[in-house]
Amino acid sequence: MTEERSAPARRTRNARDRWIPVLASVVSTGVVFGLAAWWVTSSEFWPAVQRQFFSGEAIRESFPAVLRGFWLNVRIWVIAEIFILGMSLILALMRSFTGPIAAPFRFFAIAYIDLLRGIPALLLILLLGFGVPALQLPGLPRGALFWGTVAMILGYSAYTAEVYRSGMEAVHDGQRAAARALGLSQWQTMRYAIVPQAVRNVLPALLNGAVSLQKDVALLSVIGVREAVREAQIYTARTFNYSSLIAAAVLFLIASVPLARLTDRYARRDQERRLQRTL
Amino acid sequence: MQRVEIRSLTKYFGDNLVLDSVDLSVGIHEVVCLIGASGSGKSTLLRCINRLVDYDDGTILLDGVDIQDESLPQNQLRKRVGIVFQAYNLFPHMTVLDNITLAPRKVHGLDRAETEARAHELLELFEMGTFAGSYPDRLSGGQQQRVAIVRAMATNPDVLLLDEVTAALDPELIGGVLSVIRDLKTSGMTMIIVTHEMGFARDVADRVCFLDAGRILEEAPPNKLFSDPENPRTRQFLQRIIEAGRL
């Protein structure tokens, strides 16, 4: 007969033990930020800055236009991100294939990545946004919105291709050997064995890139695309009050903070998964 | 005609001669074990046979056809030569079933239902039926290695190469994997096995080859090689194995 054995007791923590760390964090955070706020507002110019940047009335007045602009930001962001994820994967694959037939593609990918990573995003936007429409080539769109978005896609694809590539290189060599040994072609090996694992490896980095892109869309304001920052600047030019910029900043924060939290959460889960595997 | 025939196979890694004119032939249904110290060239020899490693000189014939011949493209060769690795190398993002059916579906062009039926059959045969839907990281090392063997067998290869398949396993898990290999021998599978398990080699091999510094120094039936080795190097090697308590 087997003897019934109750599970060993779990260590329980009483309410006091649980609340003290929380309380300590709240107090220390309050003190640090309180001091910072006190220091900033102690400036003799604070009242003027407050009027210029934090005027509730100006924020309210500029908000509809800034929000309309921000909606454009979101649309540019989503469309650009879709193209970036696709293009950069293709670039990374082109770069990874070996053999003489793949050589031209490999060289193209390397040249593309080197070139476009080396040009500042702002410069790329200015060059494409002003340069291509000036060519007046028949059949090509001429809008700043179109070419600005293309510039974002081209620049970010180069970076994201390297993210994918690092993910592919992190997949253990044994995986490639196993796939090839089963008779899978180079392409099938990538498609079924390497890429799915690579994407899983770099998902946090890809999400991080998406957060970064979301903010960089604001760069399109320099070529006259009427997105949130541009709308805020238009308001500022009219009223000499900068509070519209704060309105825009708040909108960017509302969009990017949840994404950043999501990235963190995924990265943590991923780490736990890896840890479990090694145990 | 031999199933695999290797003639004066030579391979350099840089300036390092790892295979020095190796000759070896393996008949149909024959099981040949390669033994020898680490770095003696056993694994490299094995990997030359399915061209995971390219060799510098010599010939390898599979059923009389040069494996570098244009009539036998690399993927075609690999359809006929299965391999199992020391580190299992299962695909971690696929279930056991998908690991097994990937090559039959994508390389051999069989349909899913057919390949899955065959996979289930093989898993049942090796008492792994309940794991079909599991991911590899949920399995023990021994279970993963048995899945890897099933994966290599799912395409009905003509030859199976086993590269130190028990070297990464905890001692209590080795038995399960070895019994699967014994079953394969009974079913008539042609196998070339690199192993450090001398007891197993003695038991399962029709012939044992002792490799040293890239050459086959002695080749004999297991009883002869293990009890009455002729080459002093073989004797020395076996002596060390015995001292380590592995024979």
Interface residues (C-beta under 8 A of the other chain):
Chain A: H172 G174 Q175 A177 A178 A179 R180 A181 L182 G183 L184 S185 Q188 Y192 A193 P196 Q197 R200 Q276 R277
Chain B: N50 L52 N75 Q76 R78 K79 G82 I83 F85 A87 N89 L90 F91 P92 H93 L102 A103 K106 V107 H108 D137 R151 A152 T155
